[in-house]
């Protein structure tokens, strides 16, 4: 069976990706930081689809811990055909007079740099594996392409992530393709968060609705299965809101 590893796979989009890949016959490995019970539920849901599923705890901002978790999942499930770098944070709005450099640095540590660790571990693994071509997919954000008021830490970390994707795509070719999905306003009705209040109103989105996990998964699936000739790309899933 093909295998996928997903960081931040316990809840919300990460869990949706995990169960969708499992339904398509992929063995699934996930990482989580705080949501142990949710991670276990996601693993159980994947296993119910008849595939192998495993989870590992780690803080993706800790490069050594992330490398250990991914290596452990690879030892258990085999070399992944796809890795989805999904774990991330969405810091609260902060005005410039209250902005702390450490907060910006932390956003980069969580939202940007884990992709570098994943690329290194994955590339080293692919060299000795039978997987013909690796696929590394990063979950970015519309916030990488737009500037949002008082969201400097998030905007910087996500825009830097896109540059990281392009640089890694250039360096990792031809062994691995590296691409990014940039969701816009995605509604997770069964797992609301306090950040949902900041979401763009549906009537300001050209397609007239918020996005769903299925919408984002369609883009992830494209990069997971398309020609390996497609690399260094970003696919925006925002209902056209970036056009308005």
ZAMI-112457 format. One record per residue (C-alpha): residue in three letters; y negated, z negated, x; residue number from 1. Coordinates in steps of 0.2 Angstrom, whole numbers, plus 5000, padded with zeros to 4 digits. Each point is the difference from the previous one (the first is absolute). Layout:
! residues N
+-----+------+------+------+-----+
|  aa |   c2 |   c3 |   c1 |   i |
+-----+------+------+------+-----+
| Ala |    Y |    Z |    X | NUM |
...
+-----+------+------+------+-----+
This chain:
! residues 244
+-----+------+------+------+-----+
|  aa |   c2 |   c3 |   c1 |   i |
+-----+------+------+------+-----+
| Unk | 5000 | 5000 | 5000 |   1 |
| Unk | 4982 | 5003 | 5006 |   2 |
| Unk | 4990 | 4984 | 5004 |   3 |
| Unk | 4982 | 4995 | 4997 |   4 |
| Unk | 4991 | 4984 | 5007 |   5 |
| Unk | 4984 | 4994 | 4990 |   6 |
| Unk | 4988 | 4987 | 5006 |   7 |
| Unk | 4993 | 4989 | 4987 |   8 |
| Unk | 5014 | 5005 | 4988 |   9 |
| Unk | 5002 | 4984 | 4990 |  10 |
| Unk | 4987 | 5004 | 4986 |  11 |
| Unk | 4988 | 5012 | 4992 |  12 |
| Unk | 5000 | 5018 | 5008 |  13 |
| Unk | 5013 | 4994 | 5014 |  14 |
| Unk | 5013 | 4995 | 4987 |  15 |
| Unk | 4997 | 5015 | 4990 |  16 |
| Unk | 5003 | 5011 | 5015 |  17 |
| Unk | 5016 | 4990 | 5005 |  18 |
| Unk | 5008 | 5002 | 4983 |  19 |
| Unk | 4995 | 5018 | 4998 |  20 |
| Unk | 5008 | 5004 | 5017 |  21 |
| Unk | 5015 | 4990 | 4995 |  22 |
| Unk | 5002 | 5010 | 4984 |  23 |
| Unk | 5000 | 5016 | 5011 |  24 |
| Unk | 5014 | 4994 | 5010 |  25 |
| Unk | 4991 | 4992 | 5015 |  26 |
| Unk | 5006 | 4984 | 5008 |  27 |
| Unk | 4984 | 4989 | 5000 |  28 |
| Unk | 4993 | 4987 | 5013 |  29 |
| Unk | 4984 | 4991 | 4996 |  30 |
| Unk | 4989 | 4987 | 5008 |  31 |
| Unk | 4990 | 4986 | 4992 |  32 |
| Unk | 4988 | 4987 | 5005 |  33 |
| Unk | 4998 | 4987 | 4986 |  34 |
| Unk | 5010 | 5007 | 4985 |  35 |
| Unk | 5018 | 4995 | 5004 |  36 |
| Unk | 5006 | 4998 | 4982 |  37 |
| Unk | 4992 | 5017 | 4995 |  38 |
| Unk | 5007 | 5008 | 5016 |  39 |
| Unk | 5017 | 4994 | 4995 |  40 |
| Unk | 4998 | 5007 | 4982 |  41 |
| Unk | 4995 | 5017 | 5008 |  42 |
| Unk | 5015 | 5000 | 5011 |  43 |
| Unk | 5011 | 4995 | 4985 |  44 |
| Unk | 4993 | 5014 | 4990 |  45 |
| Unk | 5003 | 5013 | 5014 |  46 |
| Unk | 5018 | 4994 | 5002 |  47 |
| Unk | 5003 | 5002 | 4981 |  48 |
| Unk | 4997 | 5018 | 5003 |  49 |
| Unk | 5015 | 5001 | 5011 |  50 |
| Unk | 4992 | 5000 | 5017 |  51 |
| Unk | 4999 | 4988 | 5015 |  52 |
| Unk | 4984 | 4989 | 5000 |  53 |
| Unk | 4993 | 4987 | 5012 |  54 |
| Unk | 4984 | 4990 | 5003 |  55 |
| Unk | 4992 | 4992 | 5015 |  56 |
| Unk | 4985 | 4988 | 5001 |  57 |
| Unk | 4986 | 5004 | 5011 |  58 |
| Unk | 4981 | 5001 | 5001 |  59 |
| Unk | 4996 | 5018 | 5004 |  60 |
| Unk | 4984 | 4994 | 5010 |  61 |
| Unk | 5012 | 4992 | 5012 |  62 |
| Unk | 5006 | 5015 | 5010 |  63 |
| Unk | 5015 | 4991 | 5008 |  64 |
| Unk | 5006 | 4993 | 4983 |  65 |
| Unk | 4998 | 5017 | 4992 |  66 |
| Unk | 5010 | 5009 | 5014 |  67 |
| Unk | 5014 | 4986 | 4999 |  68 |
| Unk | 5001 | 5002 | 4981 |  69 |
| Unk | 5001 | 5019 | 5000 |  70 |
| Unk | 5012 | 5000 | 5015 |  71 |
| Unk | 5011 | 4988 | 4990 |  72 |
| Unk | 5000 | 5011 | 4984 |  73 |
| Unk | 5004 | 5015 | 5011 |  74 |
| Unk | 5015 | 4991 | 5007 |  75 |
| Unk | 5006 | 4996 | 4982 |  76 |
| Unk | 4996 | 5016 | 4991 |  77 |
| Unk | 4999 | 5013 | 5014 |  78 |
| Unk | 4986 | 5011 | 5006 |  79 |
| Unk | 4988 | 5003 | 4986 |  80 |
| Unk | 4997 | 5018 | 4994 |  81 |
| Unk | 4983 | 4994 | 4993 |  82 |
| Unk | 4989 | 4985 | 5004 |  83 |
| Unk | 4986 | 4995 | 4988 |  84 |
| Unk | 4986 | 4990 | 5007 |  85 |
| Unk | 4994 | 4992 | 4984 |  86 |
| Unk | 4995 | 4981 | 5004 |  87 |
| Unk | 4982 | 4997 | 4999 |  88 |
| Unk | 4985 | 4990 | 4994 |  89 |
| Unk | 4985 | 5003 | 4989 |  90 |
| Unk | 4987 | 4987 | 5006 |  91 |
| Unk | 4987 | 4993 | 4988 |  92 |
| Unk | 4983 | 5007 | 4999 |  93 |
| Unk | 4989 | 4993 | 5014 |  94 |
| Unk | 4981 | 5003 | 5002 |  95 |
| Unk | 4994 | 5004 | 5018 |  96 |
| Unk | 4992 | 4984 | 5002 |  97 |
| Unk | 5017 | 4991 | 4997 |  98 |
| Unk | 5011 | 5012 | 5009 |  99 |
| Unk | 5011 | 4993 | 5014 | 100 |
| Unk | 5006 | 5011 | 5014 | 101 |
| Unk | 5016 | 4991 | 5000 | 102 |
| Unk | 5003 | 5005 | 4982 | 103 |
| Unk | 4998 | 5019 | 5005 | 104 |
| Unk | 5011 | 4997 | 5014 | 105 |
| Unk | 5013 | 4992 | 4989 | 106 |
| Unk | 4999 | 5015 | 4988 | 107 |
| Unk | 5004 | 5012 | 5014 | 108 |
| Unk | 5014 | 4989 | 5006 | 109 |
| Unk | 5008 | 5001 | 4983 | 110 |
| Unk | 4995 | 5017 | 4993 | 111 |
| Unk | 4999 | 5011 | 5016 | 112 |
| Unk | 5009 | 4994 | 5015 | 113 |
| Unk | 5018 | 4998 | 4993 | 114 |
| Unk | 5001 | 5018 | 4998 | 115 |
| Unk | 4999 | 5001 | 5019 | 116 |
| Unk | 5015 | 4988 | 5002 | 117 |
| Unk | 5010 | 5009 | 4987 | 118 |
| Unk | 4997 | 5016 | 5009 | 119 |
| Unk | 5006 | 4993 | 5017 | 120 |
| Unk | 5015 | 4992 | 4993 | 121 |
| Unk | 5005 | 5015 | 4990 | 122 |
| Unk | 4997 | 5013 | 5013 | 123 |
| Unk | 5011 | 4990 | 5013 | 124 |
| Unk | 5014 | 4998 | 4987 | 125 |
| Unk | 4999 | 5019 | 4995 | 126 |
| Unk | 5003 | 5005 | 5018 | 127 |
| Unk | 5018 | 4993 | 5000 | 128 |
| Unk | 5004 | 5003 | 4982 | 129 |
| Unk | 5008 | 5014 | 4990 | 130 |
| Unk | 4985 | 5001 | 4987 | 131 |
| Unk | 4993 | 5018 | 5003 | 132 |
| Unk | 4982 | 4996 | 4996 | 133 |
| Unk | 4991 | 4983 | 4997 | 134 |
| Unk | 4987 | 4999 | 4986 | 135 |
| Unk | 4987 | 4986 | 5001 | 136 |
| Unk | 4989 | 4998 | 4985 | 137 |
| Unk | 4985 | 4989 | 4999 | 138 |
| Unk | 4992 | 4993 | 4984 | 139 |
| Unk | 4981 | 5002 | 5003 | 140 |
| Unk | 4987 | 4999 | 4986 | 141 |
| Unk | 4986 | 5010 | 4992 | 142 |
| Unk | 4990 | 4987 | 5009 | 143 |
| Unk | 5004 | 5009 | 5016 | 144 |
| Unk | 4990 | 5015 | 4994 | 145 |
| Unk | 4986 | 4991 | 4990 | 146 |
| Unk | 4988 | 4986 | 5005 | 147 |
| Unk | 5000 | 4986 | 4987 | 148 |
| Unk | 4986 | 4987 | 5000 | 149 |
| Unk | 5004 | 4984 | 5009 | 150 |
| Unk | 5018 | 5006 | 5004 | 151 |
| Unk | 4997 | 5003 | 5019 | 152 |
| Unk | 5016 | 4992 | 5006 | 153 |
| Unk | 5011 | 5010 | 4988 | 154 |
| Unk | 4990 | 5016 | 5003 | 155 |
| Unk | 5001 | 4999 | 5019 | 156 |
| Unk | 5019 | 4995 | 5000 | 157 |
| Unk | 5005 | 5014 | 4988 | 158 |
| Unk | 4989 | 5013 | 5008 | 159 |
| Unk | 5007 | 4995 | 5017 | 160 |
| Unk | 5017 | 5002 | 4993 | 161 |
| Unk | 4998 | 5018 | 4996 | 162 |
| Unk | 4994 | 5003 | 5018 | 163 |
| Unk | 5016 | 4991 | 5006 | 164 |
| Unk | 5010 | 5011 | 4989 | 165 |
| Unk | 4993 | 5016 | 5007 | 166 |
| Unk | 5001 | 4994 | 5018 | 167 |
| Unk | 5019 | 4994 | 4998 | 168 |
| Unk | 5004 | 5017 | 4991 | 169 |
| Unk | 4994 | 5009 | 5015 | 170 |
| Unk | 5008 | 4989 | 5013 | 171 |
| Unk | 5017 | 4997 | 4991 | 172 |
| Unk | 5003 | 5019 | 4996 | 173 |
| Unk | 5013 | 5008 | 4999 | 174 |
| Unk | 5011 | 4985 | 4998 | 175 |
| Unk | 4991 | 4992 | 4986 | 176 |
| Unk | 4987 | 5005 | 4987 | 177 |
| Unk | 4987 | 4987 | 4995 | 178 |
| Unk | 4990 | 5002 | 4984 | 179 |
| Unk | 4990 | 4989 | 4988 | 180 |
| Unk | 4998 | 4997 | 4981 | 181 |
| Unk | 4983 | 4994 | 4994 | 182 |
| Unk | 5001 | 4992 | 4983 | 183 |
| Unk | 4984 | 4998 | 4989 | 184 |
| Unk | 5000 | 4988 | 4985 | 185 |
| Unk | 5018 | 4996 | 4997 | 186 |
| Unk | 5004 | 4988 | 4986 | 187 |
| Unk | 5016 | 4989 | 5001 | 188 |
| Unk | 5000 | 4992 | 4983 | 189 |
| Unk | 5014 | 4989 | 5003 | 190 |
| Unk | 4993 | 4993 | 5016 | 191 |
| Unk | 4982 | 4998 | 4998 | 192 |
| Unk | 4989 | 4993 | 5014 | 193 |
| Unk | 4982 | 4993 | 5001 | 194 |
| Unk | 4995 | 5016 | 5008 | 195 |
| Unk | 5003 | 5011 | 4985 | 196 |
| Unk | 4983 | 4994 | 4993 | 197 |
| Unk | 4992 | 5011 | 5014 | 198 |
| Unk | 5010 | 5016 | 4994 | 199 |
| Unk | 4991 | 5015 | 4995 | 200 |
| Unk | 4999 | 5002 | 4981 | 201 |
| Unk | 5012 | 5013 | 4993 | 202 |
| Unk | 4986 | 5009 | 4992 | 203 |
| Unk | 4992 | 5004 | 5017 | 204 |
| Unk | 5016 | 5008 | 5006 | 205 |
| Unk | 5001 | 5019 | 4996 | 206 |
| Unk | 5018 | 4999 | 4995 | 207 |
| Unk | 4995 | 4986 | 4987 | 208 |
| Unk | 5012 | 4986 | 5006 | 209 |
| Unk | 5005 | 4989 | 5014 | 210 |
| Unk | 5014 | 5005 | 5011 | 211 |
| Unk | 5018 | 4993 | 4999 | 212 |
| Unk | 5013 | 4995 | 5013 | 213 |
| Unk | 5009 | 5016 | 4995 | 214 |
| Unk | 4985 | 5010 | 5005 | 215 |
| Unk | 4999 | 4993 | 5017 | 216 |
| Unk | 5019 | 5001 | 5002 | 217 |
| Unk | 4999 | 5019 | 4997 | 218 |
| Unk | 4989 | 5002 | 5015 | 219 |
| Unk | 5011 | 4989 | 5011 | 220 |
| Unk | 5015 | 5010 | 4994 | 221 |
| Unk | 4991 | 5016 | 5005 | 222 |
| Unk | 4998 | 4994 | 5018 | 223 |
| Unk | 5017 | 4993 | 5000 | 224 |
| Unk | 5008 | 5016 | 4996 | 225 |
| Unk | 4988 | 5014 | 5004 | 226 |
| Unk | 5001 | 5012 | 5015 | 227 |
| Unk | 4999 | 4990 | 5016 | 228 |
| Unk | 4987 | 5013 | 5005 | 229 |
| Unk | 4988 | 4990 | 4989 | 230 |
| Unk | 4992 | 4986 | 5011 | 231 |
| Unk | 4984 | 4991 | 5002 | 232 |
| Unk | 4995 | 5002 | 4982 | 233 |
| Unk | 4992 | 4989 | 4987 | 234 |
| Unk | 5005 | 5002 | 4981 | 235 |
| Unk | 4987 | 4992 | 4989 | 236 |
| Unk | 5007 | 4993 | 4983 | 237 |
| Unk | 4984 | 4996 | 4990 | 238 |
| Unk | 5000 | 5011 | 4985 | 239 |
| Unk | 4985 | 5009 | 5007 | 240 |
| Unk | 4989 | 4985 | 5002 | 241 |
| Unk | 4994 | 5005 | 5017 | 242 |
| Unk | 4993 | 5016 | 4993 | 243 |
| Unk | 4987 | 4991 | 4988 | 244 |
+-----+------+------+------+-----+
